Amino acid sequence: MIVKIVLSLILVFLLGLIGFLIGEKHKRQMEIFDALILFNKEFLCDISIFSTTVLEKIEKAPLILQPLFSGALSCLKKGEKFNCDDVRLTKYQKILVSNYVNLLGTSDSANQFSSLSSYEEKLKIERDKQKNEHEKNGKVYAKLGVSLGLVVVILLF
């Protein structure tokens, strides 16, 4: 009997944890877009003041953006189009990031500044969308996981 109770508690805990991890997806996406917005602001300052190259800037990108930019350096060096394949993002977000990276360093500093400033708005919209999703659904998945675990336990007894 004690074994059943312990296994039931473990089952409820694991399903609750799975629900929590699913709910955290939006938070991770929000953090990625926060880092991209900061990266964009730093890049705008660098092209205005310093003569930093795109490759140097991507090499020094924050750790959270490294998986996002994987392959970007080799594509930019070869002059190829970059396609983001980060598993943490949706299809739309991958296209957004790919277009953003492909835009970096493609024009003179005045046009680059204008293009990146307008792209920053798109990044902010996506970040705000993920923030709203996290606030709306973040805890729902964890509660759903715990509830599902309790239902399974009741059905097993």
N, C-alpha and C positions, 0 to 999 in steps of 0.2 A: 504494500500500500504506500509506503514512504517513497519507494522508487517511482511509483506513478505520479505522486505529488511533485517530486523533484523534477521529473521529466516534463510534467505539465508546466511548471514554472519556467523551465528552460525554453520550452516551445513558445510560451507567451512572450518571454524576453526576446528571443531571436526574431519572432515575427514583428514585434515592436521595433527592434533595431533595424530590420530591413525597411520597415515603413519610414523610420527616421532618416535613413540614408537616402531613400528615394526623395523625400521632402527636401533634403539638403542640396539636391541638384540645382535648384534655382539660386540658392545662395552662392554656390561655387561659380555659376555663370555670372552672377552679379559681381562677384569679386574679380573675375576675369575682365569684365567690361570696365570696372573701376580702374584696373591696372592698365588697360588699353587707353582709356581717356587720359590717365596720367602720362603714359608713354607718348601720346599724341601731343600733349601740352609741352612736354620736354623737347620733343622733336621740333615743334614750332619755334620754341626759344632757340634751339640749336641752329636751325636754318636761318634765323634772323640775326643771330649774334656771331656764332662760330661757323666754321666751315667743316662741320662734322659730316661724314658720309653716311649714307643709309646703312651700309654694311657695318660700320662701326657702332651705329646706334642699335641695330638689331642684336649684335654680339653682346652688347651691354644691357639688354632688356632684362627686366625683373624676372625672377625665378618662376613666377606663376605663368609668365608668357612664353617661357622656353618651349614647352610642348606645342604651344600654339604656333610658334614661328619655326618649328622643326622643318627643315627643308627649304625655308625661305632664303637662307644665305646662299645655298648652292644654286637655287633657281635664279636669284638676282645676279649672281656672278656669271651665270651662263646666259643671262638675258631671256630666260624662259618665264612663262606665267606661273605664279605660285597658286597652289590649291591647298587650302587648309584641310587637314584630315583629323583634327583633334576630336577625340571621341566624347569629350565633355560638352560639345556644342551641338545644336540642332542644325539641320541642313541650311536654313536661312542664315544662321549665325556664321556658319562656315563660309558661305558665299560673301557675307558682309566683311569678314576678316580677310578673305582672299582678295577681294577688291581693294580693301584698304592697303594691304601690303603691296599689291601691284601698283597702287597709286604713288607710293613713296618714291621720291627721287625721279619722277618722270617729267618734270618741267622745271622752269626757272623758279627762283625762290618766291617771287611775288605770286605767281599762279599756284605754286605749291602751298603757300600760306593760305590762300583763299580756298583751295580745294580741301585741305586738311581741316580748316576751321569749319567748313560745312559738313565734313564727314564726322567731326566731333559731335555734332548734333545728332547724327544717326546713332552713334555709339551711346550717347546719353539716353536716347529714347529706348534703345534695347536694354540698357542697364536698369532704367526705371520700370520697364516691363517685367524684368526678372525680379526686381524688388517687390513689385506688387504681387506677382505670382508666389513669391516666398512668403509674404505676409498673409496672403489669402489661403494658401494650401500647405504651408510648411509643416504645421502640426497635425493637419488632417491625416496625412499618411501614417504618422506614428500612431495616432489614435486608432486608425483603421487596422493597422497591424496588430496592435494589442487586442482589439475587439475580435479580429479574426482568430487570434490565438486562443482567446477565451471560448469562442464558439467551438473550435476544434477540440479543446479540452472537455467541454461539456458533452460533445458528441462521442468522445472516446470513453467517458465514464458512463 
